[in-house]
Amino acid sequence: QGAKCALEALGASLEQRGVKRGVLCGDVEALHRAVASQALMEERVEAARAAVIDCEEASRVVAEHTEAQLAKLRAAEAALQEASSRSRNVEDRASALALEESEKAEICHNAPAQLERLHVRL
């Protein structure tokens, strides 16, 4: 009977170890899945980081291009303003010369009659 008890105890112990082993195997499998999932998540994070770096570089290039275009625009606006100012000055000078020409033409037109009157007076 002692041997039977010992065998039953040994069987119970082996059964308990089997249960513990099953639980441990389940825990190991769950841990393995969690690690695999974490690795997949880390790959996705790295891919996202790489995409962000690419986008930042593209954004930097676009910003540099935009700044260059803005500098060209400012230079063109300054040149336009200068040309407009020169054009106004030329127009003002042309108006003054036209007025002077008109006055001189009137003098030339009236000069013979005035000369005739002066001759008559003399």
C-alpha positions in Angstrom: 0.0 0.0 0.0 3.0 2.3 0.6 4.1 1.7 -2.9 0.7 2.4 -4.2 0.6 5.7 -2.3 4.1 6.5 -3.6 3.0 5.8 -7.1 -0.1 7.9 -6.7 1.9 10.7 -5.3 4.4 10.4 -8.1 1.6 10.4 -10.6 0.0 13.4 -9.0 3.4 15.1 -9.0 4.0 14.3 -12.6 0.5 15.5 -13.5 1.1 18.7 -11.6 4.4 19.2 -13.4 2.6 18.5 -16.7 0.0 21.2 -15.9 2.8 23.6 -14.9 4.7 22.7 -18.1 1.5 23.4 -20.1 1.0 26.7 -18.4 4.7 27.6 -19.0 4.5 26.6 -22.6 1.4 28.8 -23.1 3.2 31.7 -21.4 6.2 31.2 -23.6 4.1 31.1 -26.7 2.2 34.3 -25.6 5.6 35.9 -24.9 6.9 34.8 -28.3 3.8 36.3 -30.0 4.2 39.5 -28.0 7.9 39.8 -29.0 7.0 39.1 -32.7 4.3 41.7 -32.6 6.7 44.1 -30.9 9.3 43.5 -33.7 6.6 44.1 -36.3 5.6 47.3 -34.6 9.3 48.4 -34.4 9.6 47.7 -38.1 6.6 49.9 -38.8 7.9 52.6 -36.5 11.3 52.6 -38.4 9.5 52.7 -41.7 7.4 55.7 -40.5 10.6 57.4 -39.2 12.2 56.9 -42.6 9.2 58.3 -44.3 9.2 61.3 -41.9 12.9 61.9 -42.7 12.2 61.8 -46.4 9.3 64.2 -46.0 11.4 66.6 -43.9 14.1 66.5 -46.6 11.5 67.1 -49.3 10.0 70.0 -47.3 13.5 71.5 -46.8 14.1 71.4 -50.5 10.8 73.0 -51.3 11.4 75.7 -48.6 14.8 76.5 -50.2 13.2 76.6 -53.6 10.4 78.9 -52.3 12.9 81.2 -50.7 14.9 81.4 -53.9 11.7 82.2 -55.9 10.7 84.8 -53.3 14.2 86.5 -53.6 13.7 86.6 -57.4 10.2 88.0 -57.0 11.5 90.7 -54.7 14.3 91.6 -57.1 11.8 91.7 -60.0 9.5 94.0 -58.0 12.4 96.3 -57.1 13.4 96.4 -60.8 9.8 97.1 -61.8 9.5 99.9 -59.3 12.8 101.4 -60.5 11.7 101.2 -64.2 8.3 102.7 -63.3 10.0 105.6 -61.5 12.3 106.2 -64.5 9.3 106.0 -66.9 7.5 108.7 -64.8 10.6 110.9 -64.9 10.9 110.4 -68.7 7.2 111.2 -69.1 7.5 114.4 -67.0 10.6 115.5 -69.0 8.7 114.8 -72.3 5.7 116.9 -71.0 8.1 119.7 -70.1 9.8 119.6 -73.5 6.4 119.4 -75.3 5.3 122.5 -73.4 8.5 124.3 -74.2 8.2 123.3 -77.9 4.6 124.6 -78.0 5.7 127.9 -76.5 8.5 128.3 -79.0 6.2 127.3 -81.8 3.8 130.0 -80.7 6.6 132.5 -80.6 7.8 131.5 -84.1 4.2 131.8 -85.3 3.6 135.2 -83.8 7.1 136.6 -84.5 6.4 137.8 -88.1 3.3 139.7 -87.1 5.1 141.3 -84.1 8.1 142.1 -86.3 5.7 143.8 -88.8 4.1 145.9 -86.1 7.5 147.0 -84.9 8.5 148.0 -88.4 5.3 150.0 -88.7 6.0 151.8 -85.5 9.5 152.7 -86.6 
